[in-house]
Amino acid sequence: MKKIIITLLSLTLFTGSVMAQEQKDPNDYKKWQVRLRGVAVVPQEKATIGIIGGDVDIHNYFIPELDFTYFFTKNIAAELILGTTKHNVNTTSSDLSAIGLPTDVDVDLGSVWLLPPTLLAQYHIHAYDGIKPYVGAGVNYTIFYSEKAGDVVQNVKYKNQFGYAFQLGVDIDLNDKFFINLDVKKIFVKTDVTVDASNLAGGPLDIPADVKIDPLLIGFGVGMRF
């Protein structure tokens, strides 16, 4: 009987040791996760506008955002973020006296869609049970499309550009598979803009502008690991 008890205790201790090792196994993690977020896009815009001067105003928007994350290790991952947004654009306090208009005018430049796919390298922290903060840094390539000049100027052209991005967020587990997510990103986006205002001048008039958009993205959503 004593031998049986000792054997059972030994098996129990061995099993517990194996389970503990499995729980600490660095390879015991899901390699993929996907998130769907609602994101507030808040541009931090600034512009240098040739000829007419002034600044630029780009409206805030709320958009859905989809991202995919692949884990190379339990802590190191790469995330691809996909989302597109439409913005209304206008200049502020521009001087149009050269064409017989006031010196402090807001000029409607219509609207434009932005598609800034962003790739981020991330470091995830597993210090808290079920609460997993992370930081990220990476690059984006912003594509401008479906430009509409509005009713004031003839045309507006935007140049696609590379930029970079930083990220801070946290995943909060609901269970082993599903979690909620809070995420803040700063994306640095700039573009060269050319405004064709020939319809206002009665002849060729291209107005160049160096525009920084630099949006802050504040997101909340849900995710799934697999």
Sequence and secondary structure as in RCSB ss.txt:
>XXXX:A:sequence
MKKIIITLLSLTLFTGSVMAQEQKDPNDYKKWQVRLRGVAVVPQEKATIGIIGGDVDIHNYFIPELDFTYFFTKN
IAAELILGTTKHNVNTTSSDLSAIGLPTDVDVDLGSVWLLPPTLLAQYHIHAYDGIKPYVGAGVNYTIFYSEKAG
DVVQNVKYKNQFGYAFQLGVDIDLNDKFFINLDVKKIFVKTDVTVDASNLAGGPLDIPADVKIDPLLIGFGVGMR
F
>XXXX:A:secstr
 HHHHHHHHHHHHHHHHHHHHHHT TT S SEEEEEEEEEEE   EEEETTT  EEEE  EEEEEEEEEEESSSS
EEEEEEE  EEEEEEEESB  GGGTS SSB  EEEEEEEE  EEEEEEE   BTTEEEEEEEEEEEEEEEEEE T
TTSSEEEE  EEEEEEEEEEEEESSSSEEEEEEEEEEE EEEEEEE HHHHTS  EEEEEEE   EEEEEEEEEE
 
